[in-house]
Amino acid sequence: MSSSAKRKAQSPAPRSPTPAAKSPTPAPKSPTPGPASPNAGTTLTTDPLSGAHWAEQGLPEEEGNDGDSTIGSDIESSTASISSSILNYRTLNGRTYHSESVTDGEYWAPNDAKANEMLDIFHHALTICLDGRLYDAPLPKNLENAIDLGTGTGLWAIDFADKFPNCNVIGTDISPIQPSWVPPNVRFDIDDFNKEWLYKSDFFDFIHARWLTSTVKDWPAFYKEAYRCCKPGGYIEHFDSSADMHSDDGSLDKRVHALAQWGPLWQEAGRKIGQPLVTDSMMVNGMKEAGFVNIVVKDYKVPVSPWSKDPKMKDLGLYTYAALNQDLEGALQFMYGKVLGWTAEEIKIYMQYVRKEMKDMDIHPYFITTMVIGQKPLDA
């Protein structure tokens, strides 16, 4: 990819910074390197089954730990809780969500402590996926301005700011769930990237987006705004998944397994709220149409449980399992209940099947997370 152009110093973006201090959060690293870009296995997309289908099945039988491959309580004891403080917003079934004053759209995830702990665990899982790296774009050392879109609890922005202490780092989100104790070069803005971006044109050296699953209404418009705000020679990096589950050995059966239904159900719910899940082709085509060049695509296999014998993939599967199991209810109750119309009992039964399958080491499910990197032309 082309090297970045020499930048001119620019004034800060037109927003008020959040009071900040030194961050205690180091960037986690993967203990064992592993293969980064595997070929996808069997795609398990199929017509989504209704909530009534799972209710008809009844609750799954609990399996013992003798003579089977269910990992049971062993995996539960391998995860730790990460505490956080939040504000209260609108509620759904006892869970808090973003304020409706911030966005006119609907984001599926809660913003309470349980959901935030899931985000923090998943941040660690994705850094394991990248062998401890925070990004793959060929960034220069003299960055001036960077932005993390949909920053969540802000861990990526904090770690990136620690790595580039002379770079002004902005994290945006629709909920103020980020910590106040952060590096002095970080600030968090409450902002909806589905609306007009208020940042200056040709401002950011690096635009980072990760896991914006079913949050964007218009992907071409999203990339066009990113292109406008990116400096000539600057980079965009988007790391995301379509949510479809795969298996290389056929151990995941789309006819019977709840995990095989995960992708089709999420795709249907995303279409209903007008915020489709992004695919690799949408990412690549969106960047190209916006004007980005030198586009690079990388695929990463992410197991949803520690079934792999490869040390790195096993570790990645453990943390992915921990993230999902931390708040499976929060991940499903809005999309399956409010959007797809499932009853609470139907969701409960479906989740029981998902948990049972994630604990079964004879089932080898994974999803593909795709990273797409693009550069704004030097002469733009």
C-alpha positions as CSV (number, residue, x, y, z in Angstrom):
1,M,0.0,0.0,0.0
2,S,1.1,3.5,-0.6
3,S,2.9,5.4,2.1
4,S,1.0,8.3,3.8
5,A,1.5,11.9,2.6
6,K,3.1,14.4,4.9
7,R,0.4,16.0,7.0
8,K,-0.3,19.7,7.8
9,A,-1.1,20.5,11.4
10,Q,-4.9,21.1,11.9
11,S,-7.0,22.5,14.6
12,P,-9.0,20.1,16.8
13,A,-12.4,18.9,15.6
14,P,-15.3,21.2,16.7
15,R,-16.3,19.4,19.9
16,S,-15.6,19.8,23.6
17,P,-13.2,17.2,25.1
18,T,-14.0,15.0,28.0
19,P,-11.8,15.5,31.2
20,A,-9.1,12.9,31.0
21,A,-6.3,11.2,33.0
22,K,-3.9,8.4,32.6
23,S,-5.4,5.1,31.5
24,P,-4.6,1.9,33.4
25,T,-5.6,-0.3,30.5
26,P,-2.8,-2.1,28.6
27,A,-3.3,-3.6,25.2
28,P,-3.8,-7.4,25.6
29,K,-1.7,-9.7,23.5
30,S,-2.2,-13.2,22.2
31,P,0.1,-15.7,23.9
32,T,0.3,-18.0,20.8
33,P,0.4,-16.9,17.2
34,G,-1.9,-18.8,14.9
35,P,-3.2,-18.8,11.3
36,A,-4.8,-15.5,10.6
37,S,-6.7,-15.9,7.3
38,P,-8.3,-19.3,6.9
39,N,-10.7,-20.3,4.1
40,A,-14.3,-20.3,5.1
41,G,-15.9,-23.6,5.6
42,T,-19.5,-24.7,4.9
43,T,-21.8,-21.7,4.9
44,L,-24.9,-22.5,7.0
45,T,-27.3,-19.8,5.9
46,T,-30.8,-21.1,5.7
47,D,-34.4,-19.8,6.2
48,P,-34.7,-18.7,9.8
49,L,-36.9,-20.9,12.0
50,S,-39.5,-19.2,14.2
51,G,-39.5,-18.8,17.9
52,A,-42.4,-21.3,18.0
53,H,-40.2,-23.9,16.5
54,W,-37.8,-23.7,19.5
55,A,-40.7,-23.7,22.0
56,E,-42.0,-26.9,20.5
57,Q,-38.7,-28.5,21.1
58,G,-38.9,-27.9,24.8
59,L,-35.8,-27.2,27.0
60,P,-32.7,-29.3,26.0
61,E,-31.7,-32.1,28.3
62,E,-28.7,-31.2,30.5
63,E,-25.7,-33.4,29.8
64,G,-23.3,-34.7,32.5
65,N,-19.5,-34.4,32.4
66,D,-18.8,-38.1,32.4
67,G,-18.1,-39.7,29.1
68,D,-19.1,-36.7,26.9
69,S,-17.4,-33.7,25.4
70,T,-19.4,-31.0,27.2
71,I,-17.1,-28.6,28.9
72,G,-19.7,-27.7,31.5
73,S,-18.4,-25.7,34.5
74,D,-14.8,-25.8,33.5
75,I,-15.3,-22.9,31.0
76,E,-17.3,-20.9,33.5
77,S,-14.4,-20.8,36.0
78,S,-12.1,-19.6,33.3
79,T,-13.7,-16.2,32.9
80,A,-13.5,-13.1,35.1
81,S,-15.9,-10.3,35.6
82,I,-15.0,-6.7,34.6
83,S,-16.9,-4.1,36.6
84,S,-18.1,-0.8,35.2
85,S,-20.4,2.0,36.2
86,I,-23.2,3.3,33.9
87,L,-26.1,5.7,33.7
88,N,-29.7,4.6,33.5
89,Y,-31.6,5.1,30.3
90,R,-34.8,3.7,28.8
91,T,-35.5,0.1,29.8
92,L,-36.7,-3.1,28.1
93,N,-37.4,-6.1,30.3
94,G,-35.3,-4.7,33.1
95,R,-32.3,-3.8,30.8
96,T,-31.2,-0.2,30.0
97,Y,-30.6,1.1,26.5
98,H,-29.4,4.3,24.9
99,S,-31.3,7.5,25.2
100,E,-33.8,8.1,22.4
101,S,-32.6,11.8,22.3
102,V,-29.3,10.7,20.8
103,T,-30.5,8.9,17.7
104,D,-33.7,8.4,15.8
105,G,-32.7,4.8,15.1
106,E,-32.7,1.8,17.4
107,Y,-29.6,0.0,18.5
108,W,-30.1,-3.6,19.6
109,A,-27.7,-3.9,22.5
110,P,-28.2,-2.8,26.1
111,N,-25.8,-0.3,27.7
112,D,-25.8,-1.5,31.3
113,A,-23.0,-3.1,33.3
114,K,-23.7,-6.7,32.1
115,A,-23.6,-5.6,28.4
116,N,-20.5,-3.5,29.0
117,E,-18.6,-6.4,30.5
118,M,-19.4,-8.4,27.4
119,L,-17.9,-5.6,25.2
120,D,-14.7,-5.5,27.3
121,I,-14.3,-9.3,27.1
122,F,-14.9,-9.2,23.3
123,H,-12.3,-6.5,23.0
124,H,-9.8,-8.9,24.4
125,A,-11.0,-11.7,22.1
126,L,-10.5,-9.5,19.0
127,T,-6.9,-8.5,20.1
128,I,-6.2,-12.3,20.5
129,C,-7.5,-12.7,16.9
130,L,-5.0,-10.1,15.7
131,D,-2.1,-11.5,17.8
132,G,-2.2,-8.6,20.2
133,R,-2.4,-5.9,17.5
134,L,-5.0,-3.1,17.6
135,Y,-5.0,-2.5,13.8
136,D,-3.4,-3.8,10.6
137,A,-3.4,-0.6,8.5
138,P,0.2,0.5,7.6
139,L,0.0,3.6,9.8
140,P,2.9,6.1,10.1
141,K,4.3,7.0,13.5
142,N,3.4,10.7,13.2
143,L,-0.4,10.4,13.4
144,E,-2.2,13.6,14.4
145,N,-5.9,12.7,14.5
146,A,-7.7,9.3,14.7
147,I,-11.4,8.3,15.4
148,D,-13.0,5.1,16.7
149,L,-16.6,4.9,15.5
150,G,-18.9,3.1,17.8
151,T,-16.3,2.9,20.5
152,G,-18.5,1.2,23.1
153,T,-16.7,1.1,26.4
154,G,-13.7,2.8,24.7
155,L,-11.0,0.2,25.4
156,W,-9.7,0.3,21.8
157,A,-9.5,4.1,21.8
158,I,-7.7,4.1,25.1
159,D,-5.2,1.5,24.1
160,F,-4.6,3.2,20.7
161,A,-4.1,6.6,22.5
162,D,-1.5,4.9,24.8
163,K,0.3,3.6,21.7
164,F,0.2,7.0,19.9
165,P,0.6,9.6,22.7
166,N,1.0,12.5,20.3
167,C,-2.2,11.6,18.4
168,N,-5.6,13.1,19.3
169,V,-8.0,10.2,19.6
170,I,-11.8,10.5,19.5
171,G,-14.2,7.7,20.3
172,T,-17.8,8.1,19.4
173,D,-20.9,6.3,20.7
174,I,-24.6,6.8,21.3
175,S,-24.2,6.1,25.0
176,P,-21.8,7.7,27.5
177,I,-20.5,4.5,29.0
178,Q,-16.8,5.2,28.6
179,P,-14.5,5.8,31.6
180,S,-13.4,9.2,32.7
181,W,-9.9,8.0,33.6
182,V,-8.3,8.0,30.2
183,P,-5.0,9.2,28.5
184,P,-4.9,13.0,28.0
185,N,-5.0,12.6,24.3
186,V,-8.4,10.8,24.3
187,R,-11.9,12.2,24.4
188,F,-15.3,10.6,23.8
189,D,-18.1,12.2,21.8
190,I,-21.8,11.2,22.0
191,D,-22.7,11.0,18.4
192,D,-24.7,9.0,15.9
193,F,-22.7,8.2,12.7
194,N,-26.0,7.6,10.8
195,K,-26.5,11.4,10.9
196,E,-24.4,14.0,9.3
197,W,-20.8,13.9,10.6
198,L,-19.8,17.2,12.2
199,Y,-16.0,16.6,11.8
200,K,-13.9,18.6,9.4
201,S,-13.1,17.4,5.9
202,D,-9.6,15.9,5.4
203,F,-9.1,15.7,9.2
204,F,-8.4,12.2,10.3
205,D,-5.2,10.2,9.6
206,F,-7.0,7.0,10.7
207,I,-10.7,6.1,10.8
208,H,-11.3,2.9,12.8
209,A,-14.6,0.9,12.8
210,R,-15.1,-2.4,14.5
211,W,-18.2,-4.6,15.1
212,L,-20.9,-2.2,13.8
213,T,-23.2,-5.2,13.4
214,S,-26.7,-4.0,12.4
215,T,-26.1,-0.4,13.4
216,V,-25.7,1.4,10.0
217,K,-28.7,2.4,7.9
218,D,-26.9,3.3,4.7
219,W,-23.4,1.8,4.3
220,P,-22.5,3.7,1.1
221,A,-23.3,7.0,2.8
222,F,-21.3,5.8,5.9
223,Y,-18.2,5.3,3.7
224,K,-18.7,8.5,1.8
225,E,-18.6,10.5,5.1
226,A,-15.5,8.5,6.2
227,Y,-13.9,9.4,2.9
228,R,-14.7,13.1,3.3
229,C,-13.3,13.3,6.8
230,C,-10.2,11.2,6.0
231,K,-6.9,13.1,5.2
232,P,-5.4,12.5,1.7
233,G,-3.1,9.5,2.3
234,G,-5.0,8.5,5.5
235,Y,-6.5,5.1,6.1
236,I,-9.8,3.5,7.1
237,E,-10.0,0.1,8.7
238,H,-13.3,-1.8,9.2
239,F,-13.4,-5.1,11.0
240,D,-16.8,-6.8,11.0
241,S,-18.8,-10.0,10.5
242,S,-22.0,-11.1,8.7
243,A,-22.9,-13.3,11.8
244,D,-23.2,-16.5,9.6
245,M,-21.8,-19.6,11.4
246,H,-19.6,-22.1,9.6
247,S,-18.1,-25.5,10.3
248,D,-15.3,-27.2,8.3
249,D,-16.3,-30.7,9.2
250,G,-20.1,-30.6,8.9
251,S,-20.5,-30.8,12.7
252,L,-22.9,-27.9,12.7
253,D,-26.2,-28.9,11.0
254,K,-28.4,-26.1,9.7
255,R,-31.4,-28.4,10.1
256,V,-31.1,-29.0,13.8
257,H,-28.6,-26.6,15.5
258,A,-29.6,-23.3,17.1
259,L,-26.2,-21.8,16.3
260,A,-26.8,-22.5,12.6
261,Q,-29.8,-20.2,12.8
262,W,-27.9,-17.3,14.4
263,G,-27.0,-15.7,11.0
264,P,-30.3,-16.0,9.2
265,L,-32.2,-14.7,12.2
266,W,-29.9,-11.7,12.6
267,Q,-30.1,-11.0,8.9
268,E,-33.9,-11.0,9.0
269,A,-34.1,-8.8,12.1
270,G,-31.5,-6.3,10.6
271,R,-33.6,-6.0,7.4
272,K,-36.8,-5.3,9.5
273,I,-35.2,-2.4,11.3
274,G,-33.5,-1.1,8.1
275,Q,-30.0,-1.7,9.5
276,P,-28.7,-4.7,7.6
277,L,-25.7,-6.7,8.8
278,V,-22.6,-5.8,6.7
279,T,-21.0,-8.3,4.4
280,D,-17.5,-8.4,3.0
281,S,-18.7,-7.4,-0.5
282,M,-20.7,-4.4,1.0
283,M,-17.5,-3.3,2.8
284,V,-15.3,-3.6,-0.2
285,N,-17.8,-2.1,-2.7
286,G,-18.7,0.7,-0.3
287,M,-15.1,1.8,0.1
288,K,-14.4,1.6,-3.6
289,E,-17.5,3.7,-4.4
290,A,-16.5,6.3,-1.8
291,G,-13.1,6.7,-3.5
292,F,-10.7,4.7,-1.3
293,V,-7.9,2.9,-3.0
294,N,-5.2,0.3,-2.2
295,I,-7.9,-1.9,-0.6
296,V,-6.8,-5.0,1.3
297,V,-9.1,-7.7,2.6
298,K,-8.3,-10.1,5.4
299,D,-10.4,-12.9,6.8
300,Y,-10.1,-14.2,10.4
301,K,-11.7,-17.4,11.8
302,V,-13.2,-16.9,15.2
303,P,-14.4,-20.0,17.0
304,V,-17.3,-19.5,19.3
305,S,-16.0,-22.0,21.9
306,P,-12.6,-23.5,22.8
307,W,-12.9,-26.6,20.6
308,S,-9.8,-26.1,18.5
309,K,-6.6,-27.9,19.3
310,D,-4.5,-25.0,18.1
311,P,-3.4,-23.0,21.3
312,K,-4.2,-19.6,19.9
313,M,-7.6,-20.6,18.4
314,K,-8.5,-22.4,21.6
315,D,-7.8,-19.3,23.6
316,L,-9.7,-17.1,21.1
317,G,-12.7,-19.5,21.3
318,L,-12.6,-19.4,25.1
319,Y,-12.9,-15.6,25.2
320,T,-15.5,-15.5,22.4
321,Y,-17.5,-18.0,24.4
322,A,-17.1,-15.9,27.5
323,A,-18.2,-12.8,25.7
324,L,-21.3,-14.4,24.3
325,N,-22.2,-16.2,27.4
326,Q,-21.7,-13.1,29.5
327,D,-24.8,-11.5,28.0
328,L,-26.6,-13.7,25.6
329,E,-29.9,-12.3,26.8
330,G,-28.8,-8.8,25.9
331,A,-27.7,-9.8,22.5
332,L,-31.0,-11.4,21.6
333,Q,-34.0,-9.9,23.5
334,F,-34.3,-6.8,21.4
335,M,-33.8,-8.4,17.9
336,Y,-35.6,-11.6,18.6
337,G,-38.3,-10.2,20.9
338,K,-39.2,-6.7,19.8
339,V,-38.2,-7.0,16.2
340,L,-39.0,-10.6,15.3
341,G,-41.9,-10.9,17.8
342,W,-40.7,-13.9,19.8
343,T,-42.1,-14.5,23.2
344,A,-39.8,-14.4,26.3
345,E,-40.2,-18.2,26.6
346,E,-39.3,-18.8,23.0
347,I,-36.1,-16.7,23.5
348,K,-35.3,-18.5,26.7
349,I,-35.5,-22.0,25.1
350,Y,-33.5,-20.9,22.0
351,M,-30.8,-19.5,24.3
352,Q,-30.6,-22.8,26.2
353,Y,-29.9,-24.6,22.9
354,V,-27.3,-22.1,21.9
355,R,-25.5,-22.5,25.3
356,K,-25.7,-26.3,25.1
357,E,-24.2,-26.3,21.6
358,M,-21.4,-23.9,22.6
359,K,-20.4,-26.3,25.4
360,D,-20.4,-29.3,23.1
361,M,-16.8,-29.9,21.9
362,D,-18.0,-32.3,19.2
363,I,-19.5,-29.2,17.5
364,H,-17.0,-27.0,15.8
365,P,-18.7,-23.7,15.0
366,Y,-17.0,-20.4,14.0
367,F,-17.7,-17.2,12.2
368,I,-15.5,-15.2,9.8
369,T,-14.6,-11.7,10.7
370,T,-13.4,-9.7,7.7
371,M,-11.0,-6.7,7.9
372,V,-11.1,-4.3,5.0
373,I,-8.5,-1.5,4.8
374,G,-8.6,1.4,2.4
375,Q,-6.5,4.5,1.7
376,K,-7.7,7.9,0.6
377,P,-5.6,8.9,-2.5
378,L,-2.7,11.3,-1.9
379,D,-4.0,13.7,-4.5
380,A,-7.6,13.7,-3.4
